[in-house]
Amino acid sequence: MEVLISEDPYTESLINYVVHKYSINLVMVGNKNNDSGTGVITDKLLRLLKCDVMSIPQHPTLSLENVWAGTDFSKESRKVFSSC
């Protein structure tokens, strides 16, 4: 386990550092409510990070039964199907 301490007041820059340092492919971000004007950090992360970002509501109301994966039929995109 590694503990990272930052004096940076901006959460998104710390997350960006961790994503780059550990080559992270997916960041999951919780969202406390669905009110308009919330999710500022998530919006910044979507613009800043070079990886996928999944926003998860505090009280999700749906369950995933099917997942759609877009593909261009390249060798790299076949990896999507090996993890299904």
N, C-alpha and C positions, 0 to 999 in steps of 0.2 A: 504494500500500500504506500502511496505517496501523497503527502499533504502539500497543497500549494497555498501559499498565503500571498495576497496581493494588496497593495495600498492603492491600486487603481480604483477610482470610484465607479468605473464603468464595467458592469458585469460582462457585457458582450466582448470586450477586449480580452478579458481573462479566458473566456470560453474559446475565443479565436486562437489564443496562444496554445491552449490544451489540444484543440483540434489539429493544429499544425504539428505540434510536438509528437503526438501519438498517432498521426495519420488516421484520424477518426473519420468514418464514412457516414455516420448517422448521429445527429444530436436530437434528443427528445426533450421538448420544452413543455412544462405544464402551464396551463392558463387558468387562473382562478375563476374567472367568470366570462360571460359572453357579452358584456356591456360594450357599447360602442366607445371607442377611445382606449380600450385596454389592449394589451398585447404589443406595447411599444418595443419592449426588448425583443420579442419574437420577430417583429418587422425588421429591426436592425440586424438580427442574426441572419435572416433570409438574404439580406443584401450583402452582408460581410463574409459569411462562411462559404468555403468552397466545398461544402458537403451537403447532404440532404438534411432537412430539418423537419421533424414531426412535431406538430403542436397537439397536445393532449389536453382536453378540457378537464376541469376538476371533477365533474359529474357526467361522464360520457353516457349517452343514451342509446348508443348503437353498438352492436357487436359485429365483428368482421366474419363473414362467411365466405366471401369471395374477394379476391384481390386481383386488380387489373394491372398488368405490367406491359408497358409499351416497349416495342423492340424495333430495331432496324435490321434484324437478322444478321448482325455482325457476330464475330467470334466472342467478343466481350459481352454482348447482350445475352448470349446463351447462359451465362452464369445466373441470370435471374431465374431460369427454369430449374436449375439444379438445386436451388434452395427452396423450392415449393414443395 
